[in-house]
Amino acid sequence: MSDAGEGLIDAESRIQERMEEVARDRSTRRPAERNPQQLRAVEALESLKLARIELQRQLAATSHEARRSQLAHALEELARRIAETSSLIV
C-alpha cells in the first residue's frame, strides 16, 4: 500500500514541477508587441473579404438586372476598400 501512495506523491510532485515550469516560461516570454491599428486593419480586411464572398453568392443567384447592377457596383466598391485596407497591413 505504501508503494501506491509513493506513486501518487511522485505524480503530484511532477505535476507541480511542470506547473512551475510553465509559469516560469510565461513570465520570461515577452508578449509580441502588436500594433493595434494593424490588428484593426487585418480584422477589417477579413470582414471585407467575407462581404465580397456574400455579394458574389448573391450576384450568382440573382436574375433581376437592376439588382445585378447594384451588386456589381457594391463588388467594385469592396474591391477598392480591400486594396486600400491591404496597403495598411504591410
Secondary structure, 3 states (H helix, E strand, C coil): CHHHHHHHHHHHHHHHHHHHHHHHHHHHCCCCCCCHHHHHHHHHHHHHHHHHHHHHHHHHHCCCHHHHHHHHHHHHHHHHHHHHHHHHHC
